[in-house]
Amino acid sequence: MEAAGLELLWGPSPDDLDAPVLSPHLHRLDSLRGPRIQVPPRNLVFALSPCEVRELCDSSELRECLHGQAPSAVVAFGGASERGHLRQWCAVSGLVLLGAAQPQPAVEATLERLLFSRVEGQVSLHGVMVLLWGLGVLILGASGSGKTDAALEFIRRGHALVADDAVGLFCPGPGTIWGRALAAGPHRMAVYGLGLVEVASVYGAEAVAAAGPIRLVVDLQERVAAEYQNPLETKGEVLHLMGVPVPYISLSPIRRPNLVTLVELAVQLLQSDKEPQVTVEEKVR
């Protein structure tokens, strides 16, 4: 980590960052608050500004959340006094702490380049991904929650399947998160009562896609919420995928019949803010 201008403030050796790091992005304290869940939940690198260092030292709740993430390392910026307090806590918690004497923007840019060079094809999620008008929707949920049924309905409406059962995540650049199928070859779906179905042979080549940008996460909950949830209060939730915040919608079984229509509407609303079009070949390595 010398190339990034970092010094080891606490840890067994400077090589600790050679442990698996599953996100090329530097994570912030903000991602520990509220419903903003990290995926993956471990092996992340947290970079803290001087204000965030002080905030972490003053909040036992934030320290507990950070410790629960089991980060590969914490990078602290700021003066010796702030970093000194954080060093004591990292020593007790067994977390690797790195500091930097150089300006924060330069160090962070160099460190992210190093992380991007390491992380490739290491992260996957149990879920289904479909592509709606060029934007990816990641559908999460327990086995039997209806992910595959929803994907079949999306395909029937003219959308494309990217991956069934397991979705590989990768970051082609800062601030972007893409998904693809883990296995090469034909896109197959495990359909209840029918077995493995080759999607392109039934619906045509346009019904499958190699990869796409993930712009929405839909989580199929197993139970109906005990209390009424005001939709205006839940608006704005995000799920962090490898450090990239993605709009997140949680749907209970009572909303399932309208799932496909709701998701199509959500994606249409997102289209006005979608990233510039880039070919799949440019993104998939």
N, C-alpha and C positions, 0 to 999 in steps of 0.2 A: 504493500500500500504506500510505499515511499513515493511512487510515481504520482500519487494523488496529493502529495504534500501533507500526509497525515503522520501523527506520532502516536504510539501506543501509550495510553494513560493507565489502563488496567487490562490485564489479560495474561494468560500463560505464555503466549508468544505472539510475535507480529504476524504469524501465519494463520491466525484464527479465522481470518476472513476467507481462507481457502476452504473452509467448511461450506457445504452446499448453500448457495444463495438462490432463492427461487423467484426473486423479482429484480428486474434491472432498474427499477425506480427507487429513489430515496423516499422513505415514508415520513409522515409528519404526525405530530400529536393530534391534529384535527381528525385523522382517520380512526382514532380510538374513541371518539365521542358518538353518542347516540346510536342510531341503527346502522352506522357505516361499518360494515363488517369487512374484514380483510380476507381475501382469497388469493394466495394461500395464507393460512394463519400463522405460519412459522418461517424461520430462516429469512427474515427481512432485514434491511439496513435502515435504521431510523436516523435522520439528520435533524439536529435541533439547533435553532437559532438561539442567540443569547437570551431572548425573552422566554423561549420555550424551555430552556435549561432551568431558568428560575422558576417557571410555572411547574415544571416537573418536580423540582426539589420541594415546592410548597404543597404539593397535592399527593397524598398517599393513595387516593383513588386512581389517579393517572399512573402512578408508579406501579400499582397492582395490575392495571390494564396492560401496560407496556411489558411487564414481566411475563404476563400470560401469553404474549405474542412470541416469546422465546426468540428474540431477534438474533441474527448472526453477529450484529455489532450495533453500537450506538455511536454516532459521530456528533461531538459537541463543539459548538463554536461559542466564543465569548472569553471573558477574562478568567484568570487563574482561580479567583475565589468561587465563581459559579461552578467551574469545572471541578474544583476541589470537592465541593459537596456532592456532586454527582458521582465522582470517583469513589467516594466512600460507599454510596448506595450500590454501585455496580460491583464493588468488591464483595459486599455481603450477598448480592443476588447472583453472582457468578456470570455477569454479563461483560462482554468485551467493550471497552470504552476507548474511542479514538478521539484525538483532538487535532486542531489545525491552527497553525500560526498565520497561514496565508489567508487572503480574502475569501470569504465564504462562497461567492458565486463561482470563482475560478476552481476552487476545490470541489464543489458539488458537480460542476460540469465534467471535470476530469474523472471523478469517482463514478458518475453514471456511465461514462464511456467504458470504463473498466468493467462495470457490472453488465452492460449490454453485451460485451464481448464474451462473457461467461454463460449467460442464461440463454439457452436455446433448446426448446423442446422438452423441458423438464417438468412442466406444470400441466396437469390435466384435471378435469372435473367430471363427476358423474352427472350427465345431463344430455339434453338434446339441443342442437342448434339449427335454426332455419334462417333463410335469407329472404327478407321481404323488401322488394324494390331496392335492392342493393345494400340494405342495412340488416345486420345480424341480430337475431333474438336468441338469447340463451335461456332455455327452460330448465329449471332445477326442480327437484322434488324427489321424494322417496320412491322406491320401486313400487309400481302399481298405482302411482298418483295420477297417471293420465298423460305423461309427457309424449309417449309415442302416438297415442290417439290424437293429441293436438297436432303433432307434426304431420300426421296423415291428412288431417283436414286442411292444414296450410298448403300441403303439396296439391291436394285436390283443387284448391282455389288458385293454383298457378304459381305458388312460391317454390323455393328450392330448399332441399335438405343439404346441410353441410356435414352434420355428424349425428349419429344416434348412439346413445348409451354413454359414450365417453368423448369429451371435447378437449382437444389440445389447445392450450393458450400460448400465444407468442406476441411479442411487442416489436413490430417493425421499426418503430421510432418513438421518441419521447411523447407521452400523452396519448398513445394509441394502443388498443388491445384488440387482437384478432383471434379468431378461432378456426380450427380445421379438424378433420377427422384424424384420429391417431393412426389408423391402419391405411396403407396404400391399397388401391384397387377399387372395385365397384362399391358403391354406397348401398349397404344392406340395412334393413330394419328388422328387429325382432318383434313380429306382430303376434299378439296373443291368439292362439288357436290356429295360426297359419305358418308359424316358424319364420325362417329368414326370407325376406322378400327383397329382391334386387329392384331398387326404386326406378332406375333408368329404363329397365326393360319393360316396366309396366306403364310408367307415366312419361317416358321420353327423356332425352339427354338434358333438356332444359329444367328438369325437376331436381337436378343435383348441382352442387357448386363445390369447388375445392376449398374455399376459405372465404372469410369476409370479416369486416369490422363489427365488433360487438357494440351495439348502441342501446340495448335494453336487456335487462334481466327480469325474468318472470319466475317467481318462486311459488310452486303449488303446495300450499299448506295442507296438512293431513286433517286438521280439525277446524270447525267453525269457531271464530273468535267468540269468547264468552260474553264480551260487551260489544255494543255497536261501535264501529270505527268510522269516524267522520272522514270522508275522502279528502276534504280540504286540509285536514291535519296531517294526513299521511303523505301528501304530495311533497316531492322533493327528496325522498329517501334515495340513497345511493348505495351500491355495493362496490367495494374496491377490488378490482381484479388486477393482480400484480401491480398494485399501486395506482391504477387508473380508475377514477370514479365513473361508474356507469349507472344511469337511472334504473331504479329497482321498484318492482311492483310485487306485492305479496297478495295472492288470491286464495281465499278459503273455498271449500267445496261448494258453497252456496252460489259462488260466482262462476263456477266451471262451465255451465252451459253457454255462457257468453264469452268464454276465454278468447276464442279466435277473433271475434269481432272487436273486443276490447284491445287486443294486441295490435290488430291492424290499424285501429284508430290511433293508438299511442305512437306507432311507427310513422304514420302520416304526419302527426304533429311534430315528430323529430326531424322529418325530412328537410324542413326549412333551415336546419342547423347542421346538416350532415357535412362530413369532411370531403375535400376534393376527390373526385373519382380517380382511382388508381387501379390498374389492371391486377388481376390475381397473380399473374406471373411476376410482377414487380414486388409483391409482398411475400409470396410463399418461397421459401428458400429450399 
